[in-house]
């Protein structure tokens, strides 16, 4: 199993980023997928999850209405569209498939 995140970077407050997670080594459409994040000195927290078919989603209260999780099962790719970003969204963002984790991508929200 391999999960490779991309799309992180530096953005100003109020800006947007789209994270991607390219998956391989398993039958992607049979796995629910999740995005987690870990800020400096903080515990890793669940941001959003999506079912294998993409028809059910979950969001942490802190990102509800601003972030959208989606997936393209034909391309074995998971996405996280992040809008109206705040400094408190600064963290390393990880994708997760069952017990497997990606290496993470840094998101920094700062003026």
N, CA, C and O atoms as a MOPAC input file, in Angstrom:
PM7 MOZYME 1SCF
protein

 N      0.84400 1    -1.19200 1     0.00000 1
 C      0.00000 1     0.00000 1     0.00000 1
 C      0.88100 1     1.24500 1     0.00000 1
 O      1.84900 1     1.34100 1     0.75300 1
 N      0.52400 1     2.18800 1    -0.85600 1
 C      1.24600 1     3.46000 1    -0.89200 1
 C      0.24600 1     4.59200 1    -0.99600 1
 O     -0.67900 1     4.55700 1    -1.80700 1
 N      0.45100 1     5.60600 1    -0.15100 1
 C     -0.36700 1     6.80800 1    -0.15500 1
 C      0.57000 1     8.00200 1    -0.25600 1
 O      1.45900 1     8.16500 1     0.57900 1
 N      0.37900 1     8.83100 1    -1.26600 1
 C      1.27500 1     9.96000 1    -1.49400 1
 C      0.45200 1    11.24100 1    -1.57600 1
 O     -0.30800 1    11.44700 1    -2.52200 1
 N      0.61800 1    12.09900 1    -0.56900 1
 C     -0.09200 1    13.37300 1    -0.53900 1
 C      0.67800 1    14.43400 1    -1.31600 1
 O      1.90100 1    14.37200 1    -1.44400 1
 N     -0.06100 1    15.39900 1    -1.82500 1
 C      0.52500 1    16.56100 1    -2.49100 1
 C     -0.46200 1    17.71500 1    -2.41400 1
 O     -1.62800 1    17.53300 1    -2.06400 1
 N      0.02300 1    18.90600 1    -2.74800 1
 C     -0.84300 1    20.06300 1    -2.81900 1
 C     -0.73100 1    21.03100 1    -1.67100 1
 O     -1.36800 1    22.08400 1    -1.68800 1
 N      0.06500 1    20.70000 1    -0.67000 1
 C      0.24800 1    21.61500 1     0.45000 1
 C      1.07500 1    22.82900 1     0.04800 1
 O      1.61600 1    22.89900 1    -1.05500 1
 N      1.15600 1    23.78000 1     0.96900 1
 C      1.94000 1    24.97800 1     0.69800 1
 C      1.59600 1    26.09100 1     1.65000 1
 O      0.93000 1    25.88800 1     2.66500 1
 N      2.06700 1    27.28800 1     1.30000 1
 C      1.80600 1    28.48500 1     2.09500 1
 C      0.68000 1    29.27200 1     1.44600 1
 O      0.71400 1    29.53600 1     0.24400 1
 N     -0.30900 1    29.64600 1     2.23400 1
 C     -1.44700 1    30.40300 1     1.72200 1
 C     -1.84900 1    31.44700 1     2.74800 1
 O     -1.66700 1    31.25000 1     3.95000 1
 N     -2.39500 1    32.55600 1     2.27200 1
 C     -2.85100 1    33.60700 1     3.17400 1
 C     -4.19100 1    33.23900 1     3.79400 1
 O     -4.95200 1    32.46500 1     3.21300 1
 N     -4.48300 1    33.78400 1     4.96100 1
 C     -5.82100 1    33.55800 1     5.54300 1
 C     -6.91600 1    33.93100 1     4.55300 1
 O     -6.83400 1    34.94900 1     3.86500 1
 N     -7.93600 1    33.09200 1     4.49600 1
 C     -9.01600 1    33.28700 1     3.54800 1
 C     -8.79600 1    32.61000 1     2.21500 1
 O     -9.70500 1    32.54700 1     1.38700 1
 N     -7.59900 1    32.10500 1     2.00200 1
 C     -7.26300 1    31.46100 1     0.73700 1
 C     -7.73100 1    30.01700 1     0.66500 1
 O     -8.40000 1    29.51600 1     1.56800 1
 N     -7.36400 1    29.36300 1    -0.42500 1
 C     -7.77900 1    27.98500 1    -0.68800 1
 C     -6.59500 1    27.13400 1    -1.11600 1
 O     -5.62300 1    27.62300 1    -1.69200 1
 N     -6.70600 1    25.86300 1    -0.82100 1
 C     -5.76500 1    24.85400 1    -1.30300 1
 C     -6.55000 1    23.58400 1    -1.59300 1
 O     -7.60400 1    23.33800 1    -1.00700 1
 N     -6.01700 1    22.78100 1    -2.51100 1
 C     -6.60400 1    21.47500 1    -2.78800 1
 C     -5.52100 1    20.41800 1    -2.60100 1
 O     -4.51900 1    20.39600 1    -3.31600 1
 N     -5.74400 1    19.55400 1    -1.63500 1
 C     -4.81700 1    18.45400 1    -1.38900 1
 C     -5.24800 1    17.23200 1    -2.18200 1
 O     -6.43700 1    17.00500 1    -2.40500 1
 N     -4.25500 1    16.44600 1    -2.60600 1
 C     -4.50500 1    15.18400 1    -3.28700 1
 C     -3.76000 1    14.06900 1    -2.57300 1
 O     -2.72400 1    14.29400 1    -1.94700 1
 N     -4.30300 1    12.86600 1    -2.67700 1
 C     -3.64900 1    11.68200 1    -2.12700 1
 C     -3.75600 1    10.58700 1    -3.18300 1
 O     -4.84100 1    10.06500 1    -3.43900 1
 N     -2.63100 1    10.24500 1    -3.78900 1
 C     -2.59000 1     9.18600 1    -4.79600 1
 C     -2.38300 1     7.85300 1    -4.10300 1
 O     -1.42600 1     7.67500 1    -3.35000 1
 N     -3.28500 1     6.92100 1    -4.36000 1
 C     -3.26200 1     5.62700 1    -3.67400 1
 C     -2.90100 1     4.50500 1    -4.63300 1
 O     -3.25300 1     4.54000 1    -5.81200 1
 N     -2.19600 1     3.51200 1    -4.11300 1
 C     -1.86300 1     2.33700 1    -4.91400 1
 C     -1.63800 1     1.14200 1    -3.99700 1
 O     -1.38100 1     1.29700 1    -2.80400 1
 N     -1.74000 1    -0.04700 1    -4.57100 1
 C     -1.46100 1    -1.25600 1    -3.81600 1
 C     -2.65200 1    -1.89700 1    -3.13800 1
 O     -2.50300 1    -2.88100 1    -2.41400 1
 N     -3.84100 1    -1.34400 1    -3.36900 1
 C     -5.05200 1    -1.92800 1    -2.80700 1
 C     -6.23300 1    -1.53900 1    -3.67800 1
 O     -6.12300 1    -0.66800 1    -4.54100 1
 N     -7.36100 1    -2.19300 1    -3.44400 1
 C     -8.56000 1    -1.90300 1    -4.22300 1
 C     -9.21200 1    -0.64700 1    -3.65400 1
 O     -9.97900 1    -0.70200 1    -2.69300 1
 N     -8.88900 1     0.46700 1    -4.26500 1
 C     -9.19700 1     1.78900 1    -3.70700 1
 C    -10.67600 1     1.95600 1    -3.38900 1
 O    -11.01600 1     2.46700 1    -2.32200 1
 N    -11.55900 1     1.54000 1    -4.28100 1
 C    -12.97300 1     1.83800 1    -4.09600 1
 C    -13.63200 1     0.98300 1    -3.00600 1
 O    -14.82000 1     1.15000 1    -2.73100 1
 N    -12.89100 1     0.08700 1    -2.39700 1
 C    -13.43500 1    -0.70400 1    -1.28800 1
 C    -13.00800 1    -0.16900 1     0.07400 1
 O    -13.41400 1    -0.70300 1     1.10700 1
 N    -12.18800 1     0.88700 1     0.08200 1
 C    -11.68100 1     1.44100 1     1.32500 1
 C    -12.31700 1     2.79500 1     1.60100 1
 O    -12.30400 1     3.67500 1     0.74000 1
 N    -12.87400 1     2.96800 1     2.79300 1
 C    -13.14800 1     4.32600 1     3.24400 1
 C    -11.80900 1     5.03700 1     3.42700 1
 O    -10.80800 1     4.41200 1     3.78000 1
 N    -11.79900 1     6.33700 1     3.18500 1
 C    -10.56500 1     7.11400 1     3.27000 1
 C    -10.77400 1     8.31700 1     4.17900 1
 O    -11.88800 1     8.81800 1     4.33700 1
 N     -9.68200 1     8.76000 1     4.76700 1
 C     -9.76700 1     9.89300 1     5.68500 1
 C     -8.60100 1    10.84600 1     5.50600 1
 O     -7.52500 1    10.47000 1     5.03900 1
 N     -8.84400 1    12.07900 1     5.88800 1
 C     -7.78800 1    13.08000 1     6.04300 1
 C     -7.65300 1    13.38800 1     7.53300 1
 O     -8.64300 1    13.59900 1     8.23300 1
 N     -6.41800 1    13.40800 1     7.99600 1
 C     -6.08400 1    13.81700 1     9.35100 1
 C     -5.11100 1    14.99400 1     9.26400 1
 O     -4.52800 1    15.26200 1     8.21400 1
 N     -4.95500 1    15.67400 1    10.36900 1
 C     -3.94200 1    16.71800 1    10.44300 1
 C     -3.31800 1    16.74700 1    11.82600 1
 O     -3.91300 1    16.33100 1    12.82000 1
 N     -2.08600 1    17.25900 1    11.84800 1
 C     -1.36800 1    17.38300 1    13.11800 1
 C     -0.61400 1    18.69500 1    13.13300 1
 O      0.34300 1    18.89400 1    12.38400 1
 N     -1.06700 1    19.59400 1    14.00700 1
 C     -0.36400 1    20.84000 1    14.19900 1
 C      0.83500 1    20.66000 1    15.10100 1
 O      0.94800 1    19.65000 1    15.79500 1
 N      1.73700 1    21.63400 1    15.09700 1
 C      2.94800 1    21.56400 1    15.90200 1
 C      2.60600 1    21.44900 1    17.38200 1
 O      1.92900 1    22.31900 1    17.92900 1
 N      3.06100 1    20.40000 1    18.02600 1
 C      2.80400 1    20.20100 1    19.43600 1
 C      1.39500 1    19.73500 1    19.77800 1
 O      1.00100 1    19.70100 1    20.94300 1
 N      0.63800 1    19.37300 1    18.73200 1
 C     -0.74300 1    18.95100 1    18.95200 1
 C     -0.93100 1    17.49000 1    18.57100 1
 O     -0.11300 1    16.90600 1    17.86000 1
 N     -2.01100 1    16.91800 1    19.05000 1
 C     -2.34600 1    15.54300 1    18.68000 1
 C     -2.88600 1    15.49900 1    17.25300 1
 O     -3.45700 1    16.47200 1    16.76200 1
 N     -2.69700 1    14.36600 1    16.60500 1
 C     -3.26700 1    14.18000 1    15.27800 1
 C     -4.78300 1    14.08800 1    15.39200 1
 O     -5.30200 1    13.39700 1    16.26900 1
 N     -5.49900 1    14.78700 1    14.50300 1
 C     -6.95300 1    14.80400 1    14.59000 1
 C     -7.58400 1    14.48900 1    13.24600 1
 O     -7.03200 1    14.79700 1    12.18900 1
 N     -8.75300 1    13.86900 1    13.31000 1
 C     -9.50900 1    13.55500 1    12.10900 1
 C    -10.14300 1    14.82800 1    11.54500 1
 O    -10.78900 1    15.58600 1    12.26900 1
 N     -9.95200 1    15.04600 1    10.26200 1
 C    -10.51200 1    16.21100 1     9.59400 1
 C    -11.78200 1    15.83400 1     8.83300 1
 O    -12.81700 1    16.48400 1     8.97900 1
 N    -11.69700 1    14.78700 1     8.02400 1
 C    -12.83300 1    14.38100 1     7.19500 1
 C    -12.65200 1    12.93900 1     6.74800 1
 O    -11.53100 1    12.43900 1     6.65000 1
 N    -13.78100 1    12.27400 1     6.47800 1
 C    -13.76500 1    10.90600 1     5.97500 1
 C    -14.77800 1    10.76600 1     4.85900 1
 O    -15.72300 1    11.54800 1     4.75500 1
 N    -14.56500 1     9.74500 1     4.01400 1
 C    -15.47900 1     9.47600 1     2.91400 1
 C    -15.56800 1     7.97400 1     2.71100 1
 O    -14.57500 1     7.25800 1     2.84200 1
 N    -16.76200 1     7.50500 1     2.39200 1
 C    -16.96500 1     6.07800 1     2.15900 1
 C    -16.31700 1     5.64400 1     0.84400 1
 O    -15.90100 1     6.47600 1     0.03700 1
 N    -16.24200 1     4.35000 1     0.64700 1
 C    -15.60900 1     3.81000 1    -0.54600 1
 C    -16.27600 1     4.25900 1    -1.83300 1
 O    -15.60800 1     4.53200 1    -2.83100 1
 N    -17.58500 1     4.33300 1    -1.80100 1
 C    -18.33100 1     4.76800 1    -2.98500 1
 C    -18.41400 1     6.27800 1    -3.10300 1
 O    -18.81800 1     6.81100 1    -4.13600 1
 N    -18.03000 1     6.95700 1    -2.04400 1
 C    -18.06500 1     8.41100 1    -2.06700 1
 C    -19.41300 1     9.01300 1    -1.74000 1
 O    -19.61800 1    10.21300 1    -1.92000 1
 N    -20.34400 1     8.19000 1    -1.25600 1
 C    -21.70400 1     8.67900 1    -1.03100 1
 C    -21.98800 1     9.05000 1     0.41900 1
 O    -23.10800 1     9.43000 1     0.75900 1
 N    -20.97700 1     8.94100 1     1.27000 1
 C    -21.14900 1     9.30700 1     2.66900 1
 C    -19.88700 1    10.00100 1     3.13900 1
 O    -18.78100 1     9.51800 1     2.89800 1
 N    -20.04900 1    11.13500 1     3.81100 1
 C    -18.90600 1    11.89600 1     4.29400 1
 C    -19.10400 1    12.31300 1     5.74100 1
 O    -20.22000 1    12.34800 1     6.25900 1
 N    -17.98400 1    12.62600 1     6.37300 1
 C    -17.97200 1    13.13200 1     7.74600 1
 C    -16.96000 1    14.26800 1     7.81100 1
 O    -15.90500 1    14.22000 1     7.17900 1
 N    -17.30600 1    15.29700 1     8.59300 1
 C    -16.39400 1    16.41900 1     8.78800 1
 C    -16.29300 1    16.75900 1    10.27200 1
 O    -17.27900 1    16.70100 1    11.00600 1
 N    -15.09800 1    17.10900 1    10.69100 1
 C    -14.93500 1    17.67300 1    12.02000 1
 C    -15.63300 1    19.02400 1    12.06600 1
 O    -15.69200 1    19.73600 1    11.06400 1
 N    -16.15400 1    19.36700 1    13.21700 1
 C    -16.88500 1    20.63400 1    13.34900 1
 C    -16.01500 1    21.82600 1    12.94400 1
 O    -16.51300 1    22.81200 1    12.40100 1
 N    -14.72500 1    21.72400 1    13.21100 1
 C    -13.83000 1    22.85300 1    12.95400 1
 C    -13.66300 1    23.18000 1    11.46900 1
 O    -13.22200 1    24.27600 1    11.12400 1
 N    -14.01400 1    22.23400 1    10.58300 1
 C    -13.82700 1    22.46600 1     9.14000 1
 C    -15.14000 1    22.40200 1     8.36400 1
 O    -15.16400 1    22.66200 1     7.16100 1
 N    -16.21700 1    22.06200 1     9.03900 1
 C    -17.49700 1    21.90900 1     8.36000 1
 C    -17.89100 1    23.20600 1     7.67100 1
 O    -17.82600 1    24.28100 1     8.26700 1
 N    -18.30000 1    23.09900 1     6.40700 1
 C    -18.68900 1    24.26600 1     5.63100 1
 C    -17.53500 1    24.94600 1     4.91400 1
 O    -17.75500 1    25.81900 1     4.07400 1
 N    -16.29500 1    24.55300 1     5.24100 1
 C    -15.13100 1    25.15700 1     4.59700 1
 C    -14.34000 1    24.13300 1     3.77500 1
 O    -13.77400 1    24.47500 1     2.73600 1
 N    -14.30200 1    22.89900 1     4.23200 1
 C    -13.53700 1    21.84200 1     3.56100 1
 C    -14.50600 1    20.85900 1     2.90100 1
 O    -15.61300 1    20.63000 1     3.38800 1
 N    -14.06000 1    20.28700 1     1.78300 1
 C    -14.83900 1    19.26500 1     1.09800 1
 C    -13.93300 1    18.09300 1     0.73800 1
 O    -12.92100 1    18.26200 1     0.05800 1
 N    -14.30900 1    16.90400 1     1.20400 1
 C    -13.57900 1    15.68700 1     0.85700 1
 C    -14.26900 1    15.04200 1    -0.33700 1
 O    -15.49700 1    15.02500 1    -0.42300 1
 N    -13.47500 1    14.51600 1    -1.25000 1
 C    -14.03100 1    13.82700 1    -2.41200 1
 C    -13.01800 1    12.78900 1    -2.88600 1
 O    -11.88300 1    12.75400 1    -2.41200 1
 N    -13.43700 1    11.95100 1    -3.81800 1
 C    -12.54900 1    10.92100 1    -4.33700 1
 C    -12.88100 1    10.63800 1    -5.78700 1
 O    -14.02000 1    10.80300 1    -6.22600 1
 N    -11.87400 1    10.21300 1    -6.51700 1
 C    -12.03800 1     9.77600 1    -7.89700 1
 C    -11.58600 1     8.32500 1    -7.95000 1
 O    -10.39000 1     8.04600 1    -8.03300 1
 N    -12.52800 1     7.41500 1    -7.90300 1
 C    -12.17900 1     5.99800 1    -7.83300 1
 C    -11.56000 1     5.48600 1    -9.13400 1
 O    -10.84200 1     4.48600 1    -9.12400 1
 N    -11.82900 1     6.15600 1   -10.24400 1
 C    -11.21300 1     5.75500 1   -11.50900 1
 C     -9.72500 1     6.09700 1   -11.53500 1
 O     -8.94200 1     5.45800 1   -12.23800 1
 N     -9.34300 1     7.12200 1   -10.75300 1
 C     -7.94200 1     7.55600 1   -10.71100 1
 C     -7.25600 1     7.19800 1    -9.39200 1
 O     -6.10600 1     7.57300 1    -9.16300 1
 N     -7.97200 1     6.46800 1    -8.52300 1
 C     -7.39500 1     6.07900 1    -7.22300 1
 C     -6.83400 1     7.27200 1    -6.46700 1
 O     -5.72000 1     7.22400 1    -5.94500 1
 N     -7.60800 1     8.32900 1    -6.41400 1
 C     -7.13900 1     9.56700 1    -5.79800 1
 C     -8.18600 1    10.13600 1    -4.85200 1
 O     -9.38100 1    10.15600 1    -5.14800 1
 N     -7.70400 1    10.59100 1    -3.71800 1
 C     -8.51800 1    11.25200 1    -2.69700 1
 C     -8.17200 1    12.73700 1    -2.70700 1
 O     -7.01900 1    13.10900 1    -2.92300 1
 N     -9.17200 1    13.58400 1    -2.47300 1
 C     -8.97000 1    15.03300 1    -2.47900 1
 C     -9.49600 1    15.66500 1    -1.19300 1
 O    -10.36700 1    15.12200 1    -0.51400 1
 N     -8.93600 1    16.82600 1    -0.88700 1
 C     -9.48400 1    17.66700 1     0.16800 1
 C     -9.41500 1    19.11300 1    -0.32500 1
 O     -8.33600 1    19.69900 1    -0.41100 1
 N    -10.56700 1    19.67300 1    -0.64400 1
 C    -10.65400 1    21.07400 1    -1.03800 1
 C    -10.82600 1    21.90100 1     0.23000 1
 O    -11.77300 1    21.70200 1     0.99000 1
 N     -9.90800 1    22.82500 1     0.44800 1
 C     -9.91500 1    23.63100 1     1.65800 1
 C    -10.09900 1    25.09500 1     1.27300 1
 O     -9.25500 1    25.68100 1     0.59400 1
 N    -11.19600 1    25.66700 1     1.70800 1
 C    -11.51000 1    27.07200 1     1.44000 1
 C    -11.55300 1    27.85900 1     2.74500 1
 O    -11.61300 1    27.28200 1     3.83000 1
 N    -11.52100 1    29.17200 1     2.62500 1
 C    -11.59600 1    30.05500 1     3.79400 1
 C    -10.61800 1    29.62000 1     4.87200 1
 O    -10.97900 1    29.51000 1     6.04300 1
 N     -9.39700 1    29.37600 1     4.47400 1
 C     -8.40000 1    28.85700 1     5.40600 1
 C     -8.07700 1    29.85800 1     6.50500 1
 O     -8.06700 1    31.07000 1     6.29100 1
 N     -7.81200 1    29.30900 1     7.69300 1
 C     -7.49700 1    30.10200 1     8.87700 1
 C     -6.11200 1    29.71100 1     9.39200 1
 O     -5.63900 1    28.61100 1     9.10600 1
 N     -5.46300 1    30.58500 1    10.13900 1
 C     -4.15000 1    30.22500 1    10.69200 1
 C     -4.19900 1    28.92600 1    11.50700 1
 O     -3.23000 1    28.16800 1    11.52000 1
 N     -5.29400 1    28.67700 1    12.16800 1
 C     -5.40400 1    27.46000 1    12.97400 1
 C     -5.53600 1    26.19100 1    12.13300 1
 O     -5.52800 1    25.09100 1    12.68400 1
 N     -5.65500 1    26.32100 1    10.82000 1
 C     -5.63100 1    25.15000 1     9.93500 1
 C     -4.20000 1    24.72100 1     9.61700 1
 O     -3.98900 1    23.68600 1     8.98500 1
 N     -3.23000 1    25.50200 1    10.04700 1
 C     -1.82500 1    25.15200 1     9.81000 1
 C     -1.49200 1    23.81900 1    10.45800 1
 O     -1.69000 1    23.64100 1    11.66000 1
 N     -0.98700 1    22.88300 1     9.66600 1
 C     -0.69700 1    21.52800 1    10.14900 1
 C     -0.08600 1    20.71900 1     9.01700 1
 O     -0.06100 1    21.14500 1     7.86200 1
 N      0.40200 1    19.55300 1     9.37700 1
 C      0.72400 1    18.53900 1     8.38000 1
 C     -0.53300 1    17.71600 1     8.16200 1
 O     -1.13700 1    17.22500 1     9.11500 1
 N     -0.92000 1    17.56800 1     6.91700 1
 C     -2.13400 1    16.83900 1     6.56300 1
 C     -1.76200 1    15.46800 1     6.00600 1
 O     -0.90100 1    15.33600 1     5.13600 1
 N     -2.44600 1    14.44900 1     6.54100 1
 C     -2.15700 1    13.06200 1     6.16500 1
 C     -3.42200 1    12.41900 1     5.59800 1
 O     -4.52700 1    12.70600 1     6.05900 1
 N     -3.26100 1    11.55100 1     4.60300 1
 C     -4.38000 1    10.71100 1     4.21700 1
 C     -4.18000 1     9.33300 1     4.83700 1
 O     -3.05700 1     8.89800 1     5.09000 1
 N     -5.29100 1     8.66900 1     5.07000 1
 C     -5.28100 1     7.38800 1     5.76800 1
 C     -6.26000 1     6.43600 1     5.11900 1
 O     -7.38100 1     6.80800 1     4.77400 1
 N     -5.81600 1     5.19800 1     4.95900 1
 C     -6.66000 1     4.11800 1     4.46200 1
 C     -6.50400 1     2.95200 1     5.42700 1
 O     -5.46900 1     2.28700 1     5.45000 1
 N     -7.53600 1     2.71000 1     6.22200 1
 C     -7.49200 1     1.68800 1     7.28900 1
 C     -6.27100 1     1.94200 1     8.16300 1
 O     -6.22100 1     2.98500 1     8.81500 1
 N     -5.29600 1     1.06000 1     8.21300 1
 C     -4.14200 1     1.25500 1     9.08800 1
 C     -2.96100 1     1.89500 1     8.37100 1
 O     -1.88100 1     2.01700 1     8.94900 1
 N     -3.15100 1     2.30400 1     7.12100 1
 C     -2.06000 1     2.85300 1     6.32300 1
 C     -2.12300 1     4.38100 1     6.27700 1
 O     -3.18900 1     4.98500 1     6.15600 1
 N     -0.92100 1     4.98300 1     6.38000 1
 C     -0.79800 1     6.43700 1     6.38800 1
 C      0.12600 1     6.88900 1     5.26400 1
 O      1.06600 1     6.18700 1     4.89000 1
 N     -0.16000 1     8.07700 1     4.73300 1
 C      0.78500 1     8.72600 1     3.85100 1
 C      1.85000 1     9.44600 1     4.66200 1
 O      1.84900 1     9.40400 1     5.89200 1
 N      2.76400 1    10.11100 1     3.95000 1
 C      3.88100 1    10.78800 1     4.63000 1
 C      3.51900 1    12.20000 1     5.07400 1
 O      4.23000 1    12.80800 1     5.87300 1
 N      2.41600 1    12.71300 1     4.55400 1
 C      1.93900 1    14.03000 1     4.96400 1
 C      2.39000 1    15.14100 1     4.02700 1
 O      3.39600 1    15.02600 1     3.32600 1
 N      1.61800 1    16.21400 1     4.03800 1
 C      1.95300 1    17.41900 1     3.28200 1
 C      1.67400 1    18.62800 1     4.16900 1
 O      0.63500 1    18.70400 1     4.82300 1
 N      2.61100 1    19.56700 1     4.18100 1
 C      2.51600 1    20.71600 1     5.08800 1
 C      1.59100 1    21.77800 1     4.50600 1
 O      1.71300 1    22.15600 1     3.34100 1
 N      0.67200 1    22.24700 1     5.33100 1
 C     -0.17500 1    23.39100 1     4.99500 1
 C      0.09900 1    24.48400 1     6.01500 1
 O     -0.02700 1    24.26900 1     7.22000 1
 N      0.47500 1    25.65600 1     5.52300 1
 C      0.74000 1    26.79400 1     6.39200 1
 C     -0.13600 1    27.95300 1     5.96700 1
 O     -0.10100 1    28.38900 1     4.81600 1
 N     -0.92500 1    28.44800 1     6.91000 1
 C     -1.81800 1    29.57500 1     6.64400 1
 C     -1.29800 1    30.77200 1     7.43400 1
 O     -1.37200 1    30.81000 1     8.66200 1
 N     -0.77400 1    31.73800 1     6.70400 1
 C     -0.13800 1    32.87800 1     7.36300 1
 C     -0.08500 1    34.05000 1     6.40400 1
 O      0.03000 1    33.88300 1     5.19000 1
 N     -0.17200 1    35.25900 1     6.98700 1
 C     -0.02400 1    36.46100 1     6.17600 1
 C      1.41300 1    36.94300 1     6.19700 1
 O      1.73500 1    37.95000 1     5.56700 1

